[in-house]
């Protein structure tokens, strides 16, 4: 892939409401010293770009759709990865593939403080959990991580521990088989 710019905070996805991208954009405006990248493509993307422009968030770039190799390069370069940050039922009850992918690459992850993430992540140990849909709380959490190497390193190690415990292919297969056995 081409050279990846400096990425302090990365979101990738399809900009759907349960990801809480509006909250991410608002938080980015409070952190002009950091570079945010919002990768992905969807119908909702244009409205998010317009909102970022309206707020004057010139520290956000929108590279569009990335190939798998490009996305991996962006993830590897990022200091922090953003997971779902909303009160939508889906965000409350699921964790999502992007979070597992980030954990597998030992990334510091920020998630909404919701029931599903709380089952597997410990705040400030394996993820930084923030009040969903609260841009001020998100900005404070990001500042805490980005200004504290020790915290960032602890979150990176912790997220990988969660990956090993819950998200490896063999763990996921075992969980799927156990669930399938309970239904028969």
RATAGI-V644932 format. One record per pair of residues at least 24 apart in sequence whose C-alpha atoms are under 7 Angstrom apart, sorted by the first residue. I is the first residue (numbers start at 1). J is the second residue. D is the distance in whole Angstrom. If there is no record, write none. Layout:
BEGIN
{{I,J,D} {I,J,D}}
END
This chain:
BEGIN
{{1,69,6} {1,70,5} {4,73,7} {4,74,6} {6,35,7} {7,35,6} {7,36,6} {7,37,7} {7,77,6} {7,78,5} {7,79,7} {8,34,6} {8,35,5} {8,36,6} {8,78,5} {8,79,5} {8,80,6} {9,35,6} {9,36,5} {9,37,6} {9,78,6} {9,79,6} {9,80,5} {9,81,6} {10,36,6} {10,37,5} {10,38,6} {10,78,6} {10,80,6} {10,81,5} {10,82,6} {11,37,6} {11,38,5} {11,39,6} {11,81,6} {11,82,5} {12,38,6} {12,39,5} {12,40,6} {13,39,7} {13,40,5} {14,40,6} {14,41,6} {14,42,5} {15,42,7} {15,44,6} {15,45,6} {16,44,7} {18,84,7} {18,86,6} {18,88,5} {18,90,7} {18,91,6} {19,83,7} {19,84,4} {19,85,6} {19,86,6} {20,84,6} {20,85,5} {20,86,5} {20,133,6} {22,48,7} {23,133,5} {23,134,6} {23,135,5} {24,135,7} {25,52,6} {26,135,6} {27,135,5} {27,136,6} {27,138,6} {27,139,5} {28,57,7} {29,55,7} {29,57,5} {30,139,7} {31,139,7} {32,59,6} {34,59,7} {35,59,5} {35,60,6} {36,60,5} {36,61,6} {37,61,5} {37,62,6} {38,62,5} {39,63,5} {39,64,5} {39,65,6} {40,64,5} {40,65,4} {40,66,7} {41,65,5} {75,102,7} {76,105,7} {79,107,7} {79,108,7} {80,107,6} {80,108,5} {80,109,6} {81,107,7} {81,108,6} {81,109,5} {81,110,6} {82,109,6} {82,110,5} {82,111,6} {83,109,7} {83,110,6} {83,111,5} {84,111,6} {84,112,6} {85,111,6} {85,112,4} {85,132,5} {85,133,6} {86,112,6} {86,132,5} {86,133,5} {87,132,6} {87,133,7} {92,116,6} {100,163,6} {100,167,6} {103,159,5} {103,160,5} {103,163,6} {104,160,6} {104,163,6} {106,156,5} {106,157,6} {106,159,6} {106,160,5} {107,156,5} {107,159,7} {108,152,6} {108,155,5} {108,156,5} {108,159,7} {120,162,7} {121,162,7} {124,155,7} {125,154,6} {125,155,5} {125,158,6} {126,155,5} {126,158,4} {126,159,5} {127,155,6} {127,159,6}}
END
